[in-house]
Amino acid sequence: MKNKNKIINLLQISIGDYSVIKNLSSWSSVDSVVGSKIITALNFFVGFSALIAVALLVVAGYNFITSMGDPDKVEKAQKGATAAVVGMIIVFLARVIVEFILKITLG
């Protein structure tokens, strides 16, 4: 009977209300497992992206040092460094957005 009420509550979808999200959050054991796995994966990908960005910044710095004043090589090194920094900003913003969505949906 208890599960039947949860299913009925889940089926009562209102466009202006977050009733589905509220009812899903009552299943805390499922939410905590899913949320923890998503956070673990998110932490892994952010850390991996940070490692890649540092490597790209090192390569861009090396290219800048070894350019010997060649305008094309200097420009290429600057674009590489800019791309690495912008990429990390996007990764961190994506993490914030995903965490915000998880807090809304999972409570």
Backbone bond lengths (Angstrom), bond angles and torsions (degrees), N, CA, C in turn:
res aa  C-N    CA-C-N  psi(-1)  N-CA   C-N-CA  omega(-1)  CA-C   N-CA-C  phi
1 M - - - 1.439 - - 1.527 110.85 -
2 K 1.340 115.48 -38.12 1.459 120.16 -179.42 1.530 111.10 -64.41
3 N 1.331 117.20 -44.23 1.458 120.85 178.44 1.520 111.63 -67.01
4 K 1.334 116.37 -34.11 1.457 120.29 178.59 1.527 110.73 -63.13
5 N 1.334 117.48 -39.80 1.462 121.04 177.91 1.520 111.32 -66.21
6 K 1.310 117.06 -37.47 1.463 119.99 177.87 1.518 110.65 -64.93
7 I 1.328 116.05 -41.31 1.468 119.47 179.42 1.521 110.09 -65.94
8 I 1.323 117.12 -41.30 1.465 119.96 178.43 1.517 110.04 -63.43
9 N 1.328 117.11 -41.55 1.460 120.21 178.19 1.523 111.55 -64.14
10 L 1.317 116.92 -36.06 1.460 120.07 178.56 1.523 111.40 -66.34
11 L 1.303 116.26 -32.15 1.460 119.76 -177.62 1.520 112.72 -78.81
12 Q 1.303 117.85 -12.14 1.456 121.39 178.95 1.526 109.38 -86.34
13 I 1.303 115.90 80.73 1.457 121.48 -175.75 1.520 108.89 -94.03
14 S 1.296 115.22 127.88 1.446 121.71 176.07 1.519 107.61 -119.77
15 I 1.326 117.64 130.38 1.465 121.11 -174.84 1.519 111.55 -64.51
16 G 1.302 118.41 -40.94 1.457 120.85 -177.13 1.509 113.83 -84.16
17 D 1.317 118.59 -4.67 1.446 122.36 -175.51 1.529 109.62 -119.96
18 Y 1.292 116.69 154.54 1.459 120.32 177.64 1.525 110.02 -99.75
19 S 1.315 116.99 42.44 1.460 120.08 -175.52 1.520 111.68 -63.62
20 V 1.326 118.19 -34.10 1.464 120.64 178.49 1.512 109.75 -64.76
21 I 1.313 116.42 -42.79 1.459 120.37 -179.35 1.525 110.36 -66.32
22 K 1.317 117.14 -40.87 1.460 120.23 178.84 1.521 110.75 -63.30
23 N 1.316 116.59 -41.64 1.460 119.19 -179.01 1.523 111.71 -72.43
24 L 1.313 117.26 -32.94 1.459 119.16 177.04 1.519 111.08 -67.74
25 S 1.332 117.09 -32.48 1.450 119.14 -178.12 1.522 112.04 -69.93
26 S 1.319 118.04 -13.50 1.465 119.34 176.73 1.529 111.10 -73.13
27 W 1.291 117.80 -17.85 1.459 121.20 176.12 1.521 107.71 -89.19
28 S 1.309 117.16 69.37 1.464 122.29 -169.50 1.522 113.11 -65.00
29 S 1.330 118.41 -32.72 1.458 118.57 -178.07 1.522 111.01 -66.86
30 V 1.332 116.84 -40.33 1.469 120.61 177.86 1.513 109.84 -68.67
31 D 1.327 116.54 -42.44 1.460 120.90 -179.47 1.515 111.46 -62.44
32 S 1.320 117.31 -42.74 1.462 119.21 -176.71 1.527 110.96 -67.78
33 V 1.322 117.18 -36.52 1.466 120.05 179.23 1.522 110.12 -68.63
34 V 1.321 116.95 -48.09 1.464 121.06 -179.49 1.524 110.34 -64.29
35 G 1.331 116.09 -45.50 1.459 120.00 179.88 1.512 112.61 -61.97
36 S 1.323 117.30 -41.75 1.464 119.53 -179.33 1.522 111.54 -68.48
37 K 1.329 117.24 -36.39 1.472 119.28 177.85 1.525 110.93 -68.50
38 I 1.326 117.27 -38.95 1.464 120.18 178.19 1.522 110.31 -65.71
39 I 1.325 117.47 -43.59 1.465 120.91 179.03 1.521 111.06 -63.91
40 T 1.332 117.42 -39.87 1.466 120.65 178.32 1.527 110.68 -63.05
41 A 1.327 116.59 -45.45 1.468 120.08 178.03 1.522 111.02 -64.50
42 L 1.322 116.62 -39.77 1.458 121.24 179.46 1.527 110.78 -63.18
43 N 1.315 116.96 -43.60 1.470 120.32 177.91 1.521 111.39 -62.42
44 F 1.332 116.90 -40.20 1.458 120.01 178.91 1.528 110.86 -62.55
45 F 1.330 116.92 -48.32 1.459 119.86 -176.55 1.528 112.42 -68.32
46 V 1.318 117.66 -34.42 1.469 119.81 176.80 1.525 109.98 -67.83
47 G 1.320 117.00 -42.61 1.467 120.07 177.84 1.515 112.13 -63.92
48 F 1.326 116.16 -42.48 1.463 120.50 177.77 1.529 110.91 -63.72
49 S 1.326 116.89 -41.07 1.469 120.94 178.19 1.518 111.16 -64.61
50 A 1.323 117.30 -38.59 1.467 120.60 177.77 1.527 110.47 -64.23
51 L 1.316 116.89 -40.45 1.460 121.07 177.60 1.531 110.91 -62.35
52 I 1.315 116.77 -44.44 1.469 121.25 178.20 1.528 110.74 -63.97
53 A 1.335 117.42 -40.89 1.466 120.72 179.93 1.522 111.41 -64.30
54 V 1.322 117.36 -40.08 1.465 120.38 177.73 1.528 109.70 -64.48
55 A 1.322 116.92 -41.57 1.465 119.88 178.17 1.529 110.47 -62.73
56 L 1.332 117.03 -42.06 1.474 119.77 178.71 1.522 111.73 -65.56
57 L 1.338 117.28 -36.38 1.466 119.83 176.85 1.531 111.43 -66.94
58 V 1.323 117.13 -37.87 1.472 120.41 177.16 1.523 110.05 -64.41
59 V 1.331 117.21 -43.65 1.472 121.07 178.99 1.527 110.26 -63.83
60 A 1.339 116.56 -42.08 1.468 119.69 178.65 1.529 110.83 -64.24
61 G 1.323 117.44 -40.08 1.465 121.00 177.04 1.516 111.77 -64.42
62 Y 1.322 116.39 -41.79 1.466 120.46 177.10 1.528 110.53 -62.28
63 N 1.324 116.43 -44.16 1.469 120.19 178.54 1.528 110.99 -63.19
64 F 1.326 116.90 -36.88 1.461 120.48 179.28 1.529 110.87 -67.30
65 I 1.317 116.36 -41.91 1.468 120.39 -179.35 1.525 110.88 -67.36
66 T 1.323 116.91 -40.75 1.465 120.26 -176.26 1.528 113.33 -87.79
67 S 1.328 117.98 5.47 1.468 119.67 -178.42 1.530 112.44 -72.99
68 M 1.325 116.87 -23.68 1.478 123.19 179.21 1.524 112.21 52.60
69 G 1.331 115.87 39.14 1.457 120.27 174.51 1.508 115.24 83.24
70 D 1.312 119.29 -0.18 1.465 122.01 177.52 1.533 108.44 -67.74
71 P 1.341 117.39 117.52 1.470 120.23 -174.82 1.541 113.61 -58.77
72 D 1.323 117.56 -35.52 1.472 119.68 -179.61 1.529 111.09 -67.05
73 K 1.346 115.99 -42.87 1.461 119.61 -179.77 1.531 111.76 -69.58
74 V 1.339 116.14 -36.65 1.467 120.01 177.76 1.525 109.73 -64.31
75 E 1.327 116.11 -44.48 1.465 120.20 179.63 1.535 110.90 -63.30
76 K 1.316 116.89 -40.27 1.468 121.08 178.99 1.529 110.30 -64.10
77 A 1.326 117.67 -40.88 1.466 121.43 178.81 1.527 110.84 -66.36
78 Q 1.322 116.88 -41.01 1.464 120.25 178.47 1.525 111.59 -65.02
79 K 1.315 116.99 -40.58 1.469 120.33 178.07 1.522 111.07 -65.70
80 G 1.330 117.37 -37.19 1.458 120.88 177.54 1.518 112.17 -64.86
81 A 1.334 116.69 -43.01 1.461 120.37 178.68 1.525 110.77 -66.60
82 T 1.319 116.79 -41.58 1.462 120.97 178.29 1.525 110.88 -62.76
83 A 1.312 116.55 -42.74 1.468 120.39 179.85 1.525 110.99 -63.38
84 A 1.316 118.06 -38.87 1.469 121.04 179.46 1.525 111.08 -65.90
85 V 1.315 116.94 -42.84 1.463 120.70 -179.52 1.531 110.74 -67.68
86 V 1.330 116.84 -45.10 1.467 120.30 179.07 1.528 110.30 -63.66
87 G 1.308 117.52 -39.08 1.459 121.11 177.40 1.513 112.27 -60.91
88 M 1.326 117.41 -41.81 1.463 120.10 178.84 1.520 111.34 -68.51
89 I 1.309 117.82 -35.89 1.467 120.38 176.09 1.526 109.92 -62.02
90 I 1.319 116.36 -43.13 1.467 120.63 178.97 1.526 110.47 -64.00
91 V 1.324 117.72 -41.55 1.471 121.10 179.75 1.520 110.36 -63.10
92 F 1.332 118.35 -44.92 1.459 120.09 -179.16 1.527 111.69 -68.55
93 L 1.324 117.57 -36.67 1.466 119.46 175.55 1.524 111.19 -66.04
94 A 1.317 116.77 -38.72 1.465 120.05 177.75 1.521 110.23 -62.86
95 R 1.325 116.86 -39.28 1.466 120.05 178.14 1.523 111.05 -62.89
96 V 1.317 116.76 -43.60 1.458 120.63 179.59 1.530 110.38 -62.90
97 I 1.321 116.86 -41.50 1.461 120.75 -179.78 1.527 110.94 -65.59
98 V 1.322 117.33 -43.58 1.471 120.30 179.86 1.523 110.38 -64.90
99 E 1.322 118.28 -42.42 1.461 120.36 178.05 1.520 111.35 -63.68
100 F 1.324 117.23 -37.93 1.465 121.21 178.03 1.527 110.18 -64.09
101 I 1.312 117.00 -43.65 1.464 120.73 179.15 1.527 110.64 -64.99
102 L 1.337 117.06 -40.23 1.456 119.93 177.05 1.516 112.31 -63.03
103 K 1.323 117.21 -40.13 1.459 119.77 178.86 1.524 110.80 -64.73
104 I 1.323 117.06 -37.43 1.461 119.94 179.43 1.519 110.53 -69.64
105 T 1.330 117.35 -46.42 1.458 120.21 -173.76 1.518 113.66 -79.98
106 L 1.330 117.66 -37.37 1.461 119.83 -175.50 1.522 113.29 -101.05
107 G 1.296 116.74 -5.26 1.467 118.70 176.49 1.448 112.88 89.43
